């Protein structure tokens, strides 16, 4: 029997947030009594225009979509200000990062990752038989730019930067990003999944930096998590190579039409952003544990002297799902991530945390 590649067999399976169904079954609760604040989903749901587009085009699912999602890329061109020849798409932003990593990382190549951060960077590197090189963040979770640059070698092919960072919520400044870009010929991939909730973006730097890739998603601010629509802004030379290896039909027909409709509904997007920023401020002020400044749609909470595992279990018994970060490399054992929900959900999670606080 042919053996699985060693780089694959050693990968730890990604552990997502608990689902409503899992908590219902485990604790005998009614689904109606459970709130899910562990996956950073949109508290307002998708745009009604996107839902209507899905209904109108449901009969078309027997037909293949456009191979390169050109209709969606054209809509994203209007949204970002970049030509379609610099916009790539994928099956969720994970798909975009996957293809980008495969473009540059071969066996023995290195990718720099700054934990705690999104665990898929490590997974995609290992899938390519690459070597993850971990550079821990500072105690406040800012990037240690000097340490990062010191770890760049001739084998470094990709540097993963998440801004706002998941699960910490902080951003990398333009000055620091430019320092990294100037220090290497490696591709610097900036993951901006939560950028609509932040005060800054790296997107304009793609115009002048040939080694910068900015990836984004329509799962968060646009509420299309279930349709898996991701995109990236890339230099022209990367676009040409990316399109060679992108699997055809990576974004399905429903995802394309829903994405276009969501981009057109600016009112819903602004309502989402305002709801998140207001809820984020409420959680930061009222959670009875230490919280960290966030520019995303979640808040990182240090529940010490309690453990994240025990707090998450106690909350699930109350029908409140949050994210246990203890399995995230470099996050320690006392951090949880709380997604911003509706006003009622935010009040409920604060109340539940007050009940478990020592």
C-alpha positions in Angstrom: 0.0 0.0 0.0 1.2 3.5 -0.9 2.0 5.5 2.2 0.7 8.9 3.0 3.3 11.7 2.7 5.0 12.2 6.0 4.3 15.9 5.9 0.6 15.1 5.7 0.4 12.3 8.3 1.9 14.6 11.0 -0.6 17.4 10.6 -3.0 18.0 13.4 -6.6 18.3 12.2 -8.1 21.8 12.4 -10.4 22.2 15.4 -13.3 24.5 14.7 -15.5 26.2 17.2 -18.3 24.0 18.7 -21.5 24.0 16.8 -25.0 24.5 18.1 -25.8 20.9 17.2 -22.9 19.6 19.2 -23.7 21.6 22.3 -27.4 20.6 22.0 -26.5 17.0 22.0 -23.8 17.2 24.7 -25.7 19.2 27.3 -29.3 18.4 26.4 -30.2 22.0 25.6 -32.7 23.3 23.1 -31.2 24.9 20.0 -33.3 28.0 20.7 -31.5 28.5 24.0 -28.0 28.5 22.5 -26.1 31.4 21.2 -23.0 30.8 19.1 -20.3 33.4 19.6 -17.3 31.2 18.7 -16.9 31.5 14.9 -16.8 35.2 14.3 -20.0 35.1 12.2 -22.0 38.1 11.1 -24.5 39.0 13.9 -26.9 40.5 11.4 -26.7 37.6 8.9 -26.3 38.1 5.2 -27.7 40.9 3.1 -31.3 40.4 2.2 -30.3 41.2 -1.4 -27.8 38.3 -1.3 -30.5 35.9 0.0 -32.8 37.0 -2.8 -30.1 36.4 -5.3 -29.6 32.9 -4.0 -33.3 32.2 -4.4 -33.5 33.7 -7.9 -30.5 31.6 -9.2 -31.2 28.4 -7.3 -32.5 26.7 -10.5 -29.1 27.3 -12.1 -27.2 25.0 -9.9 -27.2 22.3 -12.6 -25.0 24.5 -14.7 -21.3 25.2 -14.1 -20.3 28.7 -13.0 -17.7 30.7 -14.9 -14.4 29.0 -14.5 -12.6 32.2 -13.2 -15.6 33.9 -11.5 -15.1 37.0 -13.7 -18.5 38.5 -12.8 -17.5 38.4 -9.1 -14.1 39.7 -9.8 -15.6 42.6 -11.7 -17.7 43.5 -8.7 -14.7 43.2 -6.4 -12.8 45.5 -8.8 -15.4 48.2 -8.1 -15.2 47.5 -4.4 -11.4 47.5 -4.1 -10.3 49.9 -6.9 -8.0 47.2 -8.4 -8.4 45.8 -12.0 -9.7 42.3 -12.4 -6.2 41.3 -13.5 -5.0 41.7 -10.0 -8.0 40.1 -8.2 -7.9 36.3 -7.5 -10.7 34.2 -5.9 -11.0 30.9 -4.1 -13.2 28.6 -2.2 -13.2 30.8 0.9 -10.1 32.8 1.8 -8.6 29.5 3.0 -8.7 28.5 -0.7 -6.8 31.6 -1.7 -4.1 31.1 0.9 -3.8 27.4 -0.1 -3.2 28.2 -3.7 -0.8 31.0 -2.9 1.2 28.8 -0.6 1.4 26.1 -3.2 2.8 28.6 -5.7 5.8 29.3 -3.6 6.5 26.6 -1.0 8.3 23.4 -2.0 9.9 20.7 0.1 12.4 22.2 2.5 11.3 25.8 2.0 10.3 27.9 5.0 7.3 30.0 5.9 7.4 32.5 8.8 4.4 32.4 11.1 3.7 34.6 14.2 1.8 32.7 16.9 -0.8 33.0 18.3 -2.4 33.4 14.9 -4.6 31.5 12.4 -3.6 27.9 12.5 -4.2 27.2 8.8 -0.9 29.0 7.9 1.0 26.1 9.5 -1.3 23.5 8.0 -0.8 24.8 4.4 2.9 25.1 4.8 3.1 21.5 6.0 0.9 20.3 3.1 3.6 21.6 0.8 6.3 19.8 2.7 7.5 23.2 3.9 9.0 24.1 7.3 7.1 26.5 9.5 9.4 28.9 11.3 7.6 30.3 14.4 8.4 33.8 15.6 6.4 34.5 18.8 4.6 37.8 19.3 5.3 40.2 22.1 3.4 40.0 25.4 0.8 42.5 24.1 0.6 40.4 20.8 2.2 43.0 18.6 4.6 41.7 16.0 8.3 41.6 17.0 9.5 43.1 13.7 13.2 42.8 14.5 12.9 39.1 15.5 10.8 38.4 12.4 13.5 39.9 10.1 16.2 38.1 12.0 14.5 34.8 11.1 14.3 35.5 7.4 16.7 33.1 5.5 17.4 32.2 1.9 14.8 29.4 2.4 12.0 31.8 3.4 9.4 31.9 0.7 6.2 33.2 2.5 5.6 35.3 5.6 2.1 35.1 7.0 0.7 38.2 8.7 -2.8 38.4 9.9 -4.2 41.9 10.4 -6.4 42.2 12.3 -4.9 39.1 13.8 -7.0 36.1 14.7 -7.4 35.5 17.7 -5.8 38.7 19.2 -7.6 41.4 17.2 -4.6 43.8 16.7 -3.3 45.1 13.5 0.2 45.6 12.0 1.1 49.2 11.3 2.2 50.4 7.8 5.6 51.3 9.0 6.3 47.8 10.4 4.8 46.2 7.4 7.1 48.2 5.0 10.1 47.2 7.2 9.2 43.5 6.6 8.5 44.0 2.9 11.8 45.8 2.4 13.8 43.1 4.2 12.9 40.2 2.0 12.1 39.0 -1.5 9.7 36.5 0.0 6.0 36.9 -0.5 4.4 38.7 2.4 0.8 37.5 2.7 -1.4 39.8 4.8 -4.7 38.1 5.8 -7.3 40.9 6.1 -10.4 38.7 6.9 -11.6 41.2 9.4 -10.5 44.4 7.7 -13.9 46.0 7.3 -14.0 46.3 11.1 -10.5 47.9 11.3 -9.1 51.4 11.0 -6.4 50.5 8.4 -5.6 48.2 5.5 -2.5 47.2 3.6 -4.3 47.0 0.3 -2.9 50.2 -1.2 0.7 48.9 -0.8 0.1 46.2 -3.4 0.4 49.0 -6.0 4.1 49.5 -5.0 5.2 46.3 -3.4 5.8 43.4 -5.8 6.0 40.8 -3.0 2.8 41.7 -1.2 -0.4 39.7 -1.3 -3.6 40.8 0.6 -6.2 38.2 1.1 -9.8 38.8 2.1 -13.1 37.0 2.7 -16.8 37.6 2.3 -17.6 35.4 5.3 -17.4 38.0 8.0 -18.6 41.6 7.2 -20.7 40.3 4.3 -22.2 37.3 6.1 -21.5 34.6 3.5 -19.5 32.2 5.6 -21.6 29.2 4.4 -20.9 29.9 0.7 -17.1 30.1 1.0 -16.2 33.1 -1.1 -12.7 34.5 -0.7 -10.5 36.8 -2.8 -7.0 38.3 -2.9 -5.3 41.4 -4.3 -2.0 40.5 -5.9 0.7 41.9 -8.1 0.2 41.2 -11.9 3.1 38.7 -12.0 1.5 36.6 -9.2 -2.0 36.8 -10.8 -0.7 35.2 -14.0 0.8 32.2 -12.2 -2.1 31.9 -9.7 -4.7 31.6 -12.5 -2.6 28.7 -14.0 -3.1 26.5 -10.9 -6.5 27.7 -9.6 -8.9 24.8 -9.8 -11.7 25.8 -12.3 -15.1 26.7 -10.7 -13.5 27.3 -7.3 -16.3 29.7 -6.5 -19.7 28.1 -7.1 -22.6 29.8 -9.0 -24.6 30.7 -5.9 -21.5 32.1 -4.2 -20.8 34.3 -7.2 -24.3 35.8 -7.4 -24.6 36.2 -3.6 -21.2 37.9 -3.5 -22.2 40.4 -6.2 -25.4 41.2 -4.4 -23.7 41.6 -1.0 -21.2 44.0 -2.5 -24.0 46.1 -3.9 -25.8 46.3 -0.5 -23.7 49.1 1.1 -26.4 49.8 3.6 -26.3 46.3 5.1 -22.5 46.4 5.2 -22.5 49.7 7.1 -25.1 48.4 9.5 -22.9 45.3 10.2 -19.8 47.4 10.8 -21.7 49.8 13.2 -23.3 46.9 15.0 -19.9 45.2 15.5 -18.1 48.3 16.6 -20.8 49.1 19.2 -20.9 45.6 20.4 -17.1 45.3 20.6 -17.0 48.4 22.8 -19.7 46.9 25.0 -17.9 43.6 25.5 -14.5 45.3 26.1 -16.0 47.5 28.8 -18.3 44.9 30.5 -16.6 41.5 30.4 -15.3 40.9 34.0 -11.9 39.7 32.8 -8.9 41.3 31.1 -9.7 42.0 27.4 -7.3 43.1 24.7 -7.9 45.9 22.2 -9.5 44.6 19.1 -10.1 45.9 15.6 -11.9 42.7 14.5 -15.4 41.4 15.2 -14.3 39.6 18.3 -12.6 40.3 21.6 -9.8 38.2 23.1 -10.3 37.6 26.9 -7.8 36.3 29.5 -9.9 34.4 32.0 -7.0 33.6 34.4 -6.7 32.4 37.1 -9.3 30.1 35.5 -8.5 28.0 32.5 -10.0 28.6 29.0 -11.2 25.0 28.9 -13.1 25.2 32.1 -14.7 28.6 31.3 -15.8 27.4 27.9 -17.3 24.3 29.3 -19.1 26.3 32.0 -20.5 28.7 29.4 -21.6 25.9 27.1 -23.7 24.5 30.0 -25.4 27.8 30.0 -26.0 27.7 26.2 -23.2 30.1 25.3 -20.6 29.0 22.8 -17.2 30.9 22.7 -13.8 29.9 21.3 -11.3 28.1 23.5 -7.9 29.3 22.4 -5.9 26.9 24.4 -5.4 24.7 21.3 -3.9 27.7 19.3 -0.1 27.6 19.2 1.3 30.2 21.5 -1.9 31.3 23.1 -1.5 29.7 26.5 -4.2 28.1 28.6 -6.3 31.0 29.7 -7.5 32.8 26.6 -10.9 32.7 25.0 -12.2 34.5 22.0 -15.7 36.0 22.1 -17.4 37.0 18.8 -19.5 40.1 18.8 -23.2 39.2 18.6 -26.5 41.0 18.7 -27.1 43.3 21.7 -29.1 40.6 23.5 -26.3 38.0 22.8 -23.6 40.4 24.0 -25.5 41.0 27.3 -26.0 37.3 27.7 -22.4 36.4 27.3 -21.3 39.2 29.7 -23.8 37.9 32.3 -22.6 34.3 31.9 -19.0 35.4 32.3 -19.9 37.3 35.4 -21.4 34.1 36.9 -18.3 32.1 36.3 -15.8 34.8 37.3 -14.0 34.2 40.7 
